């Protein structure tokens, strides 16, 4: 029976529509890759987190199929009851080897890994300091913990030090949270300096390597490796759903940390274990990451190619398109996430739609998600140089056309 108690939902949806914040899923047909079919249109995909192009790799598919044949489709329960399989432990050991830590623990989602780990490490008597641009899972994990929660300016170690000086003496434990690669900008956390600061104030550090695992470092271990921080006391969290082409999350660290989380992380204790197919696919992906460093080389060549072409294109723009309070510019990035800032939200939305008409799928990101409006492009190892050329040509066409047509 309808109930007036739910009438507010329609009004809330109307508010979302009026603010142009309404979102809906974008269904794809077929395998993931640099070219996908969406709404009956084949488009170049510059919106995916499949950095190494593994989500459609036949070896991951074969591993997943074999696991289903051996173990079935579901884990049937939490890992502490009926949901534990040998595959889970093999994956955890492979993650620990990749991350060069004592041990690792696998969660059913990266979001669950952050929520459960943060809430297990700190509570109402503790302090959490979080980078202002951190992912939602880090922020919500901190709030769920009940700890005092404060944000410091994005990658601003001076601000972080000030907060530590003011608040650290009044709390039992302190946990500093940061992404290593920030997903909406592509820049990196100043991890070595942040760890030095944490040591001075006896603070724990939790880093989210979601966008760096498999991508950064000599072995693909992530930013902790590439920034020279391997072996330092860090809680490393990441996902299996981006460069590793599967699903799930992990925590890697000391043996004591992992054992503690098995006993205190509610989102692991009370959640069904990762499915056999996802577990086996992630395990196959880690093996490929370690055996095929040329994939990362191809990815970074593509990143450099697009950065170079966008910079050249920006220099070619006429002054009539750049003489504005917020001109087009390429935001600083050291990752496969490249963002082209535009003049205003309305223009960015029009540009995103026009790019789709040109057969390009990219993110049109605007406030309140980010402070400035931008087109967001993510590169994959499987992109061909000609596809990057086509992207830049489409950007040039839509910017010149949309800007002239703008009111």
C-alpha positions in Angstrom: 0.0 0.0 0.0 1.3 3.5 -0.8 2.3 5.5 2.3 2.7 9.2 2.8 5.8 8.5 4.7 7.7 8.1 1.4 6.3 11.2 -0.4 9.5 13.1 0.3 11.4 10.9 -2.1 9.7 12.4 -5.2 10.5 15.9 -4.0 14.1 15.0 -3.4 14.5 13.5 -6.9 13.0 16.7 -8.4 15.6 18.7 -6.5 18.4 16.5 -7.9 17.0 17.0 -11.4 16.8 20.8 -11.0 20.4 21.0 -9.8 21.5 18.9 -12.8 23.0 16.3 -10.4 20.8 13.4 -11.7 22.8 10.4 -12.7 21.8 7.0 -14.2 23.8 3.9 -15.2 25.4 3.8 -18.6 24.9 0.2 -19.9 27.6 -1.2 -22.1 27.3 -4.1 -24.5 30.1 -6.7 -25.0 33.6 -6.8 -23.5 35.3 -3.8 -21.9 38.2 -2.2 -23.8 39.3 1.0 -25.6 36.2 0.7 -27.9 32.8 -0.1 -26.3 29.2 0.0 -27.4 26.9 2.3 -25.4 23.3 3.0 -26.3 23.8 1.4 -29.7 26.8 3.6 -30.5 30.4 2.5 -30.7 32.6 5.0 -28.8 36.3 5.3 -27.9 36.4 4.7 -24.2 38.4 7.3 -22.2 36.3 6.9 -19.0 37.4 3.5 -17.7 39.5 2.5 -14.8 40.7 -0.5 -16.7 44.3 1.0 -16.9 46.1 -2.2 -18.0 43.3 -3.5 -20.3 42.9 -6.6 -18.3 39.1 -6.6 -17.6 38.5 -8.3 -21.0 41.7 -10.4 -21.0 40.9 -14.0 -22.0 43.3 -15.3 -19.3 41.2 -13.6 -16.6 38.1 -15.1 -18.2 39.5 -18.5 -18.2 40.6 -18.3 -14.6 37.1 -17.2 -13.6 35.4 -20.0 -15.5 37.7 -22.6 -14.0 37.0 -21.3 -10.5 33.3 -21.5 -11.1 33.6 -25.1 -12.3 35.7 -26.0 -9.2 34.0 -23.9 -6.5 30.6 -22.8 -7.8 29.3 -19.3 -8.3 29.2 -18.0 -4.7 31.2 -18.3 -1.5 27.9 -19.0 0.4 28.9 -17.3 3.6 31.4 -15.1 5.5 35.0 -16.2 5.5 34.8 -17.2 9.2 31.9 -19.6 8.5 31.5 -21.3 5.2 32.9 -18.7 2.8 36.6 -19.5 2.9 38.4 -21.1 -0.1 42.0 -21.9 -0.8 41.7 -19.3 -3.6 41.2 -16.5 -1.1 44.4 -17.3 0.7 46.3 -17.7 -2.6 45.1 -14.2 -3.6 46.0 -12.7 -0.3 49.5 -14.1 -0.4 49.9 -12.8 -4.0 48.8 -9.4 -2.9 51.3 -9.4 0.0 54.1 -10.4 -2.4 53.2 -7.7 -4.8 52.9 -5.0 -2.1 56.0 -6.4 -0.3 54.3 -6.7 3.0 53.9 -9.4 5.6 50.3 -10.3 4.7 47.1 -9.1 3.2 43.3 -9.6 3.6 40.7 -9.5 0.8 37.3 -7.8 1.2 34.3 -8.1 -1.1 34.7 -4.4 -2.2 37.3 -1.7 -1.9 34.7 0.5 -0.2 34.1 -2.2 2.4 37.9 -2.4 3.0 38.1 1.3 3.8 34.9 1.3 6.0 35.9 -1.7 8.0 39.6 -1.0 8.4 39.2 2.6 9.6 36.4 1.7 12.0 38.5 -1.1 13.4 41.6 1.1 13.9 40.1 4.1 15.6 37.1 5.0 17.8 35.5 7.8 19.8 38.7 8.6 21.7 40.8 9.0 18.6 41.6 11.5 15.8 41.4 11.1 12.0 43.0 13.6 9.7 42.0 13.3 6.1 43.0 15.0 2.8 40.2 17.2 1.6 40.1 15.5 -1.8 40.0 11.9 -0.4 37.6 9.3 -1.8 34.1 9.0 -0.3 35.0 5.6 1.2 37.8 7.1 3.3 35.6 10.0 4.5 32.7 7.8 5.4 34.9 5.3 7.1 36.2 8.0 9.3 32.8 9.3 10.2 31.5 5.7 10.8 34.4 5.2 13.3 33.1 7.9 15.7 36.5 9.4 15.9 37.1 13.2 15.8 37.3 13.9 12.0 39.2 16.9 10.5 40.2 17.6 7.0 43.5 19.2 5.9 44.1 21.2 2.7 44.7 19.1 -0.3 48.3 17.8 -0.1 49.0 20.6 2.3 51.5 19.3 4.8 51.8 22.6 6.6 48.1 22.5 7.3 48.4 18.9 8.4 51.2 19.7 10.8 49.2 22.5 12.3 46.3 20.2 13.0 48.6 17.6 14.5 50.1 20.2 16.8 46.7 21.4 17.9 44.8 18.1 18.2 47.1 15.1 18.5 48.0 15.6 22.2 44.3 15.3 23.1 43.6 11.9 21.5 44.6 8.3 22.2 45.4 7.4 18.6 45.7 9.3 15.4 45.1 8.1 11.9 46.1 10.0 8.7 44.1 9.2 5.6 45.1 9.9 2.0 44.7 8.6 -1.5 48.0 8.1 -3.2 46.5 9.0 -6.6 43.6 11.4 -6.4 40.9 10.1 -8.8 39.4 13.5 -9.9 42.7 15.3 -10.5 45.3 12.6 -11.1 47.9 14.2 -8.8 49.9 12.3 -6.2 50.1 12.6 -2.4 53.5 13.7 -1.0 53.8 10.4 0.7 57.5 10.3 1.9 57.1 13.7 3.6 53.7 12.8 5.0 55.1 9.6 6.6 58.0 11.6 8.2 55.4 14.0 9.7 53.3 11.1 11.0 56.4 9.6 12.7 57.0 12.8 14.5 53.5 12.7 16.0 53.1 8.9 16.5 50.3 8.8 13.9 49.2 5.8 11.8 48.9 6.3 8.1 46.4 4.6 5.8 46.8 5.1 2.1 44.3 4.2 -0.6 46.2 2.7 -3.6 43.0 2.2 -5.7 44.3 4.1 -8.7 48.0 3.1 -8.4 48.0 -0.7 -7.8 49.3 -2.3 -11.0 50.1 1.1 -12.5 53.0 2.6 -10.5 56.3 1.1 -9.4 58.9 -1.1 -10.9 56.8 -4.2 -10.2 53.4 -2.6 -10.3 53.1 -2.5 -6.5 51.8 1.1 -6.5 52.8 4.5 -5.3 54.2 3.2 -2.1 56.8 1.4 -4.2 57.3 4.2 -6.8 57.8 6.9 -4.1 60.3 4.8 -2.2 58.2 4.0 0.9 58.2 0.2 0.7 58.9 -1.3 4.2 57.6 1.7 6.1 54.8 1.3 8.6 51.7 1.9 6.4 48.2 0.5 6.1 47.8 -0.1 2.4 44.3 -0.4 1.0 43.4 -0.9 -2.6 40.9 -2.4 -5.1 40.9 -5.3 -7.4 38.5 -3.7 -9.8 40.6 -1.1 -11.6 44.0 -2.1 -13.1 43.5 -5.7 -11.9 40.3 -6.1 -13.9 38.2 -7.9 -11.3 36.2 -7.0 -8.1 37.0 -6.6 -4.4 39.3 -4.8 -2.1 42.3 -5.6 0.0 44.4 -4.4 2.9 48.1 -5.1 3.0 50.5 -4.6 5.9 52.1 -6.2 8.9 51.1 -9.7 10.1 49.7 -8.2 13.3 47.5 -5.7 11.4 46.0 -8.3 9.2 45.3 -10.7 12.0 43.7 -7.8 14.0 41.4 -7.0 11.0 40.3 -10.6 10.7 39.0 -10.2 14.2 37.8 -6.7 14.2 36.8 -5.5 10.7 33.0 -5.8 10.7 32.8 -5.4 6.9 35.0 -8.5 6.5 33.6 -10.6 9.4 29.9 -10.1 8.5 30.2 -10.1 4.7 30.1 -13.0 2.3 33.5 -13.9 1.0 34.6 -12.7 -2.5 33.1 -14.9 -5.2 35.4 -17.7 -6.6 35.3 -16.1 -10.1 36.4 -12.7 -8.9 39.1 -14.2 -6.7 40.6 -16.3 -9.5 40.4 -13.4 -12.0 42.3 -11.1 -9.6 44.9 -13.7 -8.9 45.5 -14.1 -12.7 45.7 -10.4 -13.1 48.5 -10.1 -10.4 50.4 -12.8 -12.2 50.1 -10.9 -15.4 51.1 -7.6 -13.8 54.3 -9.2 -12.4 55.1 -11.0 -15.7 54.3 -8.3 -18.2 55.8 -4.9 -17.3 55.5 -3.9 -20.9 51.8 -3.3 -20.2 52.7 -0.5 -17.8 55.2 0.8 -20.4 52.5 1.1 -23.0 50.2 2.8 -20.6 52.8 5.4 -19.7 53.6 6.0 -23.3 50.0 6.7 -23.9 49.9 9.1 -21.0 52.9 11.0 -22.3 51.4 11.1 -25.8 48.1 12.6 -24.7 49.8 15.1 -22.3 52.0 16.3 -25.1 49.2 16.6 -27.7 46.9 18.5 -25.2 49.7 20.9 -24.4 50.3 21.6 -28.0 46.6 22.0 -28.7 46.2 24.5 -25.8 49.0 26.6 -27.3 47.2 26.6 -30.7 43.9 27.9 -29.3 43.0 31.4 -30.4 43.0 34.1 -27.7 39.2 34.5 -28.2 38.8 31.1 -26.5 41.3 31.7 -23.8 40.5 35.3 -22.7 38.2 34.4 -19.8 38.4 34.1 -16.0 38.7 30.3 -16.2 40.6 29.5 -19.5 41.1 26.0 -20.8 44.1 24.3 -19.1 45.5 20.9 -18.4 45.5 20.3 -14.7 48.7 19.0 -13.1 48.8 15.2 -13.1 51.4 12.4 -12.7 49.0 9.5 -13.4 46.8 8.1 -16.3 44.1 10.5 -15.2 44.3 13.7 -17.2 41.8 16.6 -16.7 41.1 19.5 -19.1 39.7 22.4 -17.1 37.0 24.4 -18.8 35.4 27.8 -18.3 32.2 26.8 -16.5 29.9 23.9 -15.7 27.4 24.5 -18.5 30.2 24.5 -21.1 31.7 21.3 -19.7 28.3 19.6 -19.9 27.9 20.7 -23.5 31.4 19.6 -24.4 30.8 16.1 -22.9 27.7 15.7 -24.9 29.4 16.9 -28.1 32.3 14.5 -27.5 29.8 11.6 -27.4 28.4 12.7 -30.7 31.9 12.5 -32.0 32.3 9.0 -30.7 34.3 9.8 -27.6 33.2 8.7 -24.1 34.8 10.8 -21.4 33.7 12.2 -18.0 32.3 15.8 -17.7 33.0 16.5 -14.1 31.7 19.6 -12.3 31.0 21.1 -8.9 30.2 20.0 -6.2 32.1 16.8 -7.1 35.2 18.9 -7.9 36.0 22.6 -7.3 36.4 23.4 -11.0 34.7 22.0 -14.0 36.7 19.7 -16.2 36.7 16.9 -18.8 38.3 13.9 -17.3 40.2 11.4 -19.5 41.6 8.1 -18.3 44.2 6.2 -20.4 44.6 2.4 -20.9 47.5 0.4 -22.0 45.3 -0.9 -24.8 44.7 2.5 -26.4 46.3 2.8 -29.8 48.1 6.0 -30.8 45.6 6.6 -33.6 42.8 6.6 -31.0 44.6 9.2 -28.9 45.0 11.3 -32.1 41.2 11.0 -32.7 40.5 12.1 -29.1 42.5 15.3 -29.5 41.0 16.1 -32.9 37.5 15.6 -31.4 38.4 17.9 -28.4 39.5 20.6 -30.8 36.4 20.3 -32.9 33.9 20.5 -30.0 35.7 23.2 -28.1 35.7 25.5 -31.1 32.1 24.7 -32.0 30.6 24.6 -28.6 32.3 27.8 -27.4 31.1 29.7 -30.5 27.6 28.4 -29.9 27.5 29.1 -26.2 25.2 31.9 -25.0 
